[in-house]
């Protein structure tokens, strides 16, 4: 696929996705959705990609849905941007929320994903990032779960993700008011992990990505990512213990574990031989493709 609304680059084990409609503040469209889905498919298939960084071109991260369609922007019978398409529907025939398909694809990714908010992230521009593992923000970033002010509902599965990330009280305050808030409030509320001066944001994101890529087993990180996200809805810690036990048994005798211990004892950098594409154990909790 040729990309027209995102940029995709892989360098030294780090994939960068840049939302690239700066003339529209990187507003979300059906085309952007399709390109992001394709990019994450490429990421999972490429063993050279260890970490993903997602950011925006220009002054914004993503200003939300492109409202160029006017009052019919969210009308399922007239809008082609906000829904997944005629061939992608729920069992009852309802067209799937397009932002949700992106969020679920990010959730299912086998590589850690870092969001670098260089500017405004509003509506789907923030909800589709909730399954990212770490979110970092520029001091100039602003956020808004503005759906109630547009007469619609929180989407992109954010009713599942957001309360788990920030707690139900904070999630409801942001969603019920629909107000736009700054990076400091996002940090205090737990939506982002750190806030940086604008020129330090991407270097910080790449430094974190580099630490992961240079020091860890790709298979271990993929398995841990699934364990963590699946654990958010595990009925009890005993259920999580079952998954932990199965993966410890599966990976404890594998080549990466042997290399991890040996390199530590020999006081040298590890060279992990296993690859996500062919060595991920069947015991890794699976999230369905849908």
C-alpha positions, 0 to 999 in steps of 0.5 A: 500500500502506498501511504498518503496520510501517514508516513512510515519509516523503520530505522535501527529497530524502531518503526515511526508512524507519523500522522501526515495531514498537517494542513488539517491538523492530521484529522482522522479519515477513512484513508488514514484508518486503512493506512494505519491498519496496514502499517501495524500489519507490517510492523507485526510481520517484520522481525526487525521492528522492535518498538513503534513510535507514533506522532504527528506532523506539524503542530497537531497530533490528531485533531480528531475526526475530519468534520468536513462532512458537516452535520452528516459527519457521523451519519452512518448512512452518509459518512464514509470516514467514521465507519469501517466500511460496508464489508466490516460490520457487526453481527447485526449488520451495524457498521463498525466504528472505524476508530475502534478498528484502529484501537483494537489493531494497536491493542493486538500489536506484538510490539510495544507502542509509544505515543508521542503527542506533539500537539492537540489530540482530540476525539478519535485523535486521543481514543485510538491511542489508549491501547498504546503502552506509553504516552508522552506529551509535549508541553504544548499538547492538548487533549479532549474527549469531546464526544458529548459536545458533538452529540455522540459517544466515546468510541474506539473502545475507549469505554473499556480502555480509559477507565482502566488507564485513569480510573472511572471518576477521571474518565467520566469527568473528561468524557462528561464535560467534553472539555479540552485540557492541557498536558499537565492535567493529562499527566496528573490524571494518568493519561500520559506518563511524562511531559517534555518541552517540545524539542525534547519529546521525540528524543525522549520517545526514541530513547525509551524505544532504544532502551527496549530494542537494545536490551530485551528479548522481542519474544519476551516483550510480546508475551509480556504485552499480551499478559499485561493487557489481558490481565486488565480484565482477568477475573482474579490474580489466580487467572493471571497466575495461570497465564504466567505459569504457562508462559514461564514453563514455555519460555524458561527452557527456550534459547532466549532465556538461556541467552539472557542468563548466560549474558548476565553471568558473562557481563556482556550484552545479550544477543537474543536469537528468537523471533516473534514471527516464528517463536512466539509460544502458543501459550501467549493469550490471544486477542481475536482478529476482528 
